Amino acid sequence: MDKGKEIAIVAGCRTPFVKAGGFLRDASSLDLAKLVLAELRQRAELPVGAIEQVQVVLGTVIPNLQTPNIAREAALAAGFPATIDAYTVSRACASANQAIVSAAESIASGQAEVVIAGGTESLSNIPIPVSTAMSQALVSASKAKTLRKRLGAFRGLKLKDLLPVPPAIAEFSTGLTMGQSAEKMAKENGISRASQDRFAAKSHALAAAATEDGRLPAEMVRVYPPPRYESSLPLEDDGIRRDTSEALLGALRPVFDRRFGTLTAGNSSPLTDGAAAIVLMRKDKARALGLEPLGTIRSYAFAAVDPSEQLLIGPAYSTPIALDRAGITLSDLTLIDFHEAFAAQVLSVVQALDSERFCREKLNRAPLGAVSEDKLNVEGGSIAIGHPFGATGARITLSLLNELRRRGGGLGLVGVCAAGGIGFSMVVEAE
């Protein structure tokens, strides 16, 4: 591709990531997206003419029933012109990655010139469904013309019909939760409890260091939580544990397989509220507007595996495709950032990429090589920082590009696993 026509990322920001049920429990996914879009409009320093051409694409996993096209509502709430286009995408935990890819493709095809892409999630505000019988009764009652008929709609309901249906982060096709699937991966791949806890402790230590020296806070927007909006949250992710250690993590009990398991709350990512977004445009347009790109997109790839096998191994399949499309090898990468759904999942992916057996049998190719610990998740990852499903992909992309620039440039790899057996990988380059 012509260097000037490369898709550039010129700015980005995010909220602090906060544990679900915590300080952002009264903020909806729309509230969080609005904050990020409004801040990003200022940080990107887009001229009025460019703002009028903006398209907004946001990913989300748990739908906000009042705002089904949350990207459009967030753009309007953030003060963008009512004439701009906006749409919402969903690809499980890779939803923000899908938003970024959709943005890049729109720009490359000439359908859009400037796109804001990212995602938002409020896991504090999950819609709680009711039973089918209760749902049918409520619909009938809403259509009834008299009080007697409204009450009659509920006749025949049993006590069990009145109970809400508890939410579960489980695969529709297998019935297994994410944690159960990751536990299965840990056993099949021989990922020990000690190695998981060691990885998790390092995630917290690196994220704490990147917070203390200002790298992560520089990417954040101040949030004044509703309903009072009186004081702002600290510019830091509240899941980071500065005082944790392998020993402390090792004392935690398994949560998904209580007798024989190795996955704990400490070596798994927490449920989290947050939003993140980046601005994309062609590199030559950025330069024409006087904007210095953070970096460019070299390639990307999605891949899928059978959810009943290793649900979260997807990045091991998508990574070699993205590397081939970029014309590089694993050793050419300066930094790698794999989303940390679970320590066992990241360690399984890293192990697979260097496995003769896996690469020959599953990928029909030679092993890609070992992933250097010095290159991997150098600012910590989702275990410490948190994981708002729809936003994580944008957070990783922004942080990776910023860190590449601090190191003088180079190539970086984003890798994300997602429900349904989906894997995503993207190669980015910073000068």
BELNOR-V276313 format. One record per residue. N is the residue number from 1. PSI is psi in radians with two decimals (none if undefined). OMEGA is omega in degrees with one decimal (NA if undefined). Layout:
# BELNOR-V276313
n | psi | omega
N | PSI | OMEGA
N | PSI | OMEGA
This chain:
# BELNOR-V276313
n | psi | omega
1 | 2.47 | 173.5
2 | 2.27 | -177.2
3 | -0.66 | -179.4
4 | -0.42 | -177.9
5 | 0.01 | 176.3
6 | 2.59 | 178.3
7 | 2.07 | -176.6
8 | 2.62 | 171.0
9 | 2.13 | -170.9
10 | -0.31 | -179.2
11 | 2.89 | 177.2
12 | 2.83 | 174.6
13 | 2.95 | 178.8
14 | 2.90 | 170.7
15 | 2.84 | 162.9
16 | 2.54 | 175.9
17 | 2.22 | -170.9
18 | 2.39 | -179.5
19 | 2.40 | 179.7
20 | 2.44 | -178.0
21 | 0.06 | -177.6
22 | -2.34 | -171.3
23 | -0.36 | -179.4
24 | 0.34 | -175.9
25 | -0.43 | 179.4
26 | 0.05 | 178.6
27 | 2.25 | 178.4
28 | 2.95 | 175.6
29 | -0.51 | 175.2
30 | -0.77 | 178.5
31 | -0.78 | -177.2
32 | -0.74 | 179.0
33 | -0.70 | 178.9
34 | -0.78 | -179.5
35 | -0.80 | -177.3
36 | -0.75 | -179.0
37 | -0.72 | 179.6
38 | -0.74 | 178.7
39 | -0.72 | -177.6
40 | -0.57 | 176.4
41 | -0.63 | 179.5
42 | -0.77 | -176.0
43 | -0.60 | -177.3
44 | -0.32 | 179.5
45 | 0.78 | 178.8
46 | 2.32 | 175.4
47 | 2.85 | -176.3
48 | -0.75 | -179.0
49 | -0.66 | 179.9
50 | -0.66 | 179.2
51 | -0.66 | -179.7
52 | -0.28 | -179.7
53 | -0.02 | -173.9
54 | 2.48 | 167.4
55 | 2.53 | -179.3
56 | 2.26 | 177.1
57 | 2.10 | -179.8
58 | 2.50 | 174.5
59 | 2.56 | 174.0
60 | 2.70 | -177.6
61 | -0.84 | 177.8
62 | 1.93 | -173.4
63 | 2.51 | 170.8
64 | 1.95 | -170.9
65 | -0.42 | 179.1
66 | -0.38 | -178.1
67 | 1.30 | -175.9
68 | -0.60 | 172.4
69 | 1.35 | -170.9
70 | -0.48 | 178.8
71 | -0.76 | -179.9
72 | -0.79 | -178.8
73 | -0.67 | 179.7
74 | -0.68 | 179.1
75 | -0.75 | 178.6
76 | -0.77 | -178.8
77 | -0.50 | -179.5
78 | -0.03 | 175.7
79 | 0.23 | 176.1
80 | 2.71 | -179.4
81 | 2.47 | -178.4
82 | -0.23 | -177.5
83 | -0.14 | -176.7
84 | 2.65 | 179.3
85 | 2.59 | 177.3
86 | 2.45 | 177.1
87 | 2.85 | -172.8
88 | 2.46 | 179.1
89 | 2.82 | 177.2
90 | 2.16 | 174.0
91 | 0.93 | -179.0
92 | -2.39 | -174.0
93 | -0.15 | 175.8
94 | 0.39 | -176.4
95 | -0.76 | 177.8
96 | -0.59 | 176.1
97 | -0.70 | 176.5
98 | -0.69 | 178.3
99 | -0.74 | -180.0
100 | -0.76 | 178.7
101 | -0.76 | 178.1
102 | -0.69 | 177.7
103 | -0.81 | -179.1
104 | -0.71 | -179.4
105 | -0.63 | 177.0
106 | -0.71 | 179.6
107 | -0.79 | -177.9
108 | -0.59 | -178.4
109 | -0.06 | 179.9
110 | 0.15 | -180.0
111 | -0.35 | 179.4
112 | 2.70 | 179.2
113 | -0.70 | 179.4
114 | 2.22 | -178.9
115 | 2.33 | 169.9
116 | 2.17 | -176.5
117 | 2.50 | 179.3
118 | -2.51 | -179.3
119 | 2.93 | -177.5
120 | 2.59 | -180.0
121 | 2.32 | 170.5
122 | 1.73 | 178.9
123 | 0.00 | 170.0
124 | -0.31 | -173.4
125 | 1.12 | 179.6
126 | 2.21 | 175.5
127 | 2.28 | -179.7
128 | 1.96 | -178.9
129 | 2.79 | 175.2
130 | 3.01 | 179.8
131 | 2.80 | 179.3
132 | -0.73 | -179.9
133 | -0.74 | 179.5
134 | -0.70 | 179.2
135 | -0.76 | 179.2
136 | -0.67 | 179.0
137 | -0.71 | 179.4
138 | -0.69 | 178.1
139 | -0.78 | 179.2
140 | -0.72 | -180.0
141 | -0.63 | -179.0
142 | -0.42 | -179.7
143 | -0.23 | -176.3
144 | 2.54 | -176.4
145 | -0.36 | -177.9
146 | 2.81 | 179.2
147 | -0.68 | -179.4
148 | -0.76 | 179.6
149 | -0.58 | 177.6
150 | -0.80 | 179.3
151 | -0.59 | -179.6
152 | -0.42 | 179.6
153 | -0.40 | -177.2
154 | 0.00 | 179.0
155 | 2.36 | 178.7
156 | -0.18 | 177.0
157 | 2.44 | 176.1
158 | 2.87 | -178.9
159 | -0.69 | -179.3
160 | -0.47 | 179.2
161 | -0.37 | -177.4
162 | -0.27 | -176.2
163 | 2.42 | 175.4
164 | 2.72 | 178.0
165 | 2.01 | -176.6
166 | 2.41 | 178.9
167 | 2.60 | 177.9
168 | 2.35 | 176.6
169 | 1.36 | -174.7
170 | 2.68 | 175.9
171 | 2.26 | 178.2
172 | -0.67 | -174.8
173 | -0.48 | -175.9
174 | -0.39 | -176.6
175 | -0.05 | -179.5
176 | 2.48 | 173.4
177 | 2.89 | 176.8
178 | -0.78 | -178.2
179 | -0.70 | 177.8
180 | -0.69 | 178.7
181 | -0.70 | 178.2
182 | -0.62 | 176.2
183 | -0.71 | 177.4
184 | -0.74 | 178.0
185 | -0.75 | -179.3
186 | -0.76 | -179.2
187 | -0.81 | -176.6
188 | -0.58 | -175.6
189 | 0.00 | 178.3
190 | 0.61 | 178.7
191 | 1.95 | -172.3
192 | 2.79 | 175.1
193 | -0.71 | -178.3
194 | -0.73 | -179.3
195 | -0.60 | 176.9
196 | -0.79 | -179.6
197 | -0.62 | 177.2
198 | -0.76 | 179.3
199 | -0.75 | -179.1
200 | -0.73 | 178.6
201 | -0.69 | 178.9
202 | -0.66 | 177.7
203 | -0.81 | 179.2
204 | -0.75 | -178.1
205 | -0.75 | -178.9
206 | -0.68 | 177.7
207 | -0.66 | 177.0
208 | -0.74 | 179.1
209 | -0.71 | -179.3
210 | -0.35 | 174.8
211 | -0.78 | -177.8
212 | -0.66 | -178.1
213 | 0.06 | 171.6
214 | -0.03 | -177.7
215 | -0.87 | -179.9
216 | -0.77 | 178.7
217 | -0.53 | -179.6
218 | -0.38 | -179.1
219 | -0.10 | -169.7
220 | 2.66 | 173.4
221 | 2.53 | 177.9
222 | 2.40 | -179.0
223 | 2.21 | 174.3
224 | 1.78 | -171.6
225 | 2.46 | 171.8
226 | 2.84 | 6.9
227 | -0.17 | -174.6
228 | -0.54 | -178.9
229 | 0.59 | -173.5
230 | -0.70 | -177.3
231 | 2.63 | -176.1
232 | 2.72 | 172.9
233 | 2.66 | 171.5
234 | 2.64 | 177.7
235 | 1.21 | 177.1
236 | 2.74 | 179.5
237 | 2.25 | -170.4
238 | 0.02 | 176.8
239 | -0.17 | -177.8
240 | 2.23 | 179.9
241 | 1.79 | -178.3
242 | -0.39 | -174.5
243 | 0.12 | -177.0
244 | 2.93 | -178.8
245 | 2.94 | 176.6
246 | -0.66 | -178.6
247 | -0.79 | 179.9
248 | -0.72 | 178.4
249 | -0.61 | -179.4
250 | -0.31 | -179.5
251 | -0.18 | -179.2
252 | 2.60 | -179.2
253 | 2.57 | 175.1
254 | 2.60 | -177.0
255 | -0.37 | -176.8
256 | -0.48 | 172.3
257 | 1.63 | -168.8
258 | -0.39 | -178.7
259 | -0.82 | -171.3
260 | 0.09 | -173.2
261 | 2.93 | 179.1
262 | -0.13 | -179.6
263 | 2.26 | -179.6
264 | 3.06 | 174.2
265 | -0.43 | -177.5
266 | -0.50 | 178.8
267 | 0.42 | 175.6
268 | 2.70 | 177.5
269 | 2.50 | 180.0
270 | 2.75 | 171.6
271 | 2.34 | -165.4
272 | 2.61 | 172.1
273 | 2.48 | 176.4
274 | 2.97 | 178.3
275 | 2.67 | 179.5
276 | 2.62 | 179.3
277 | 2.73 | 177.3
278 | 2.82 | 178.1
279 | 2.28 | 179.5
280 | 2.56 | 173.2
281 | 2.98 | 175.6
282 | 2.57 | -176.3
283 | -0.70 | -179.1
284 | -0.55 | 176.6
285 | -0.71 | 178.2
286 | -0.81 | -179.4
287 | -0.65 | 179.2
288 | -0.53 | 178.7
289 | 0.01 | -179.6
290 | 0.38 | -178.3
291 | 2.41 | 179.0
292 | 1.99 | -178.4
293 | 2.52 | 170.3
294 | -0.56 | -179.9
295 | -3.11 | -178.4
296 | 2.80 | 177.5
297 | 2.14 | 179.6
298 | -0.71 | -178.4
299 | 2.93 | 174.0
300 | 2.85 | 179.7
301 | 2.49 | 168.3
302 | 2.65 | 175.0
303 | 2.81 | -178.9
304 | 2.57 | 177.8
305 | 2.94 | 178.3
306 | 2.09 | -178.1
307 | -0.39 | -178.6
308 | -0.17 | 178.0
309 | -1.90 | 178.5
310 | 1.65 | -169.7
311 | -0.71 | -169.6
312 | 0.35 | -178.9
313 | 0.00 | -173.6
314 | -0.75 | -179.6
315 | -0.40 | 176.2
316 | -0.41 | 177.5
317 | -0.70 | -176.6
318 | -0.49 | -177.5
319 | -0.87 | 179.6
320 | -0.55 | 177.9
321 | -0.82 | -179.9
322 | -0.69 | 178.8
323 | -0.76 | 178.7
324 | -0.74 | -179.4
325 | -0.52 | 177.6
326 | -0.19 | -179.3
327 | 0.55 | -177.9
328 | 3.03 | 175.3
329 | 3.00 | -179.6
330 | -0.63 | -177.7
331 | -0.29 | 179.1
332 | -0.24 | -175.9
333 | 2.40 | 175.1
334 | -0.73 | -179.0
335 | 2.65 | 177.3
336 | 2.36 | 176.6
337 | 1.82 | 175.1
338 | 2.26 | 175.1
339 | 2.28 | -177.4
340 | 1.34 | 172.1
341 | -0.80 | 176.8
342 | 2.59 | 176.1
343 | -0.68 | -179.2
344 | -0.62 | -179.1
345 | -0.82 | 179.4
346 | -0.79 | -178.8
347 | -0.56 | 176.6
348 | -0.73 | 179.2
349 | -0.82 | -179.9
350 | -0.74 | 179.5
351 | -0.71 | -178.1
352 | -0.71 | -177.4
353 | -0.42 | -178.1
354 | 0.13 | -175.2
355 | 2.13 | 176.4
356 | -0.79 | -176.8
357 | -0.85 | -178.5
358 | -0.86 | -175.5
359 | -0.63 | 178.8
360 | -0.81 | -173.9
361 | -0.67 | -173.7
362 | -0.58 | -174.7
363 | -0.18 | -178.7
364 | 0.84 | -179.9
365 | 2.99 | 176.7
366 | 2.75 | 177.6
367 | 2.55 | 179.8
368 | -0.46 | 180.0
369 | 3.04 | -178.3
370 | 2.49 | 174.8
371 | 2.08 | -179.6
372 | 2.33 | 177.3
373 | -0.51 | -179.2
374 | -0.29 | 179.9
375 | -0.28 | -168.1
376 | 2.13 | 172.5
377 | 1.02 | -171.1
378 | -0.20 | 173.8
379 | 0.43 | -174.0
380 | -3.02 | -178.1
381 | -2.79 | -171.0
382 | -0.45 | 177.4
383 | -0.72 | 180.0
384 | -0.80 | -172.4
385 | -0.56 | -178.2
386 | 2.94 | -173.0
387 | 1.43 | 167.6
388 | 1.95 | -166.0
389 | -0.92 | -173.7
390 | -0.20 | -172.2
391 | -0.36 | -170.0
392 | -0.72 | -178.0
393 | -0.65 | 178.1
394 | -0.65 | 177.9
395 | -0.80 | -179.2
396 | -0.78 | -178.4
397 | -0.80 | -179.3
398 | -0.86 | -177.9
399 | -0.69 | -179.2
400 | -0.78 | 179.6
401 | -0.73 | 178.4
402 | -0.71 | -179.0
403 | -0.64 | 175.6
404 | -0.75 | -179.9
405 | -0.67 | 178.4
406 | -0.49 | -178.9
407 | 0.18 | 177.0
408 | 0.20 | 178.0
409 | -3.11 | 179.8
410 | -2.98 | -177.2
411 | 2.44 | 179.4
412 | 2.67 | 179.0
413 | 2.23 | 171.8
414 | 2.29 | 176.8
415 | 2.29 | -177.0
416 | 2.30 | 171.7
417 | 2.73 | -177.7
418 | 2.76 | 177.1
419 | 2.71 | -178.5
420 | 0.06 | -178.5
421 | 0.49 | -177.3
422 | 2.46 | 172.9
423 | 2.50 | 177.7
424 | 2.45 | 174.3
425 | 2.50 | 178.4
426 | 2.36 | 175.7
427 | 2.21 | 177.2
428 | 2.79 | -178.9
429 | 2.32 | 175.0
430 | 2.50 | -179.3
431 | none | NA
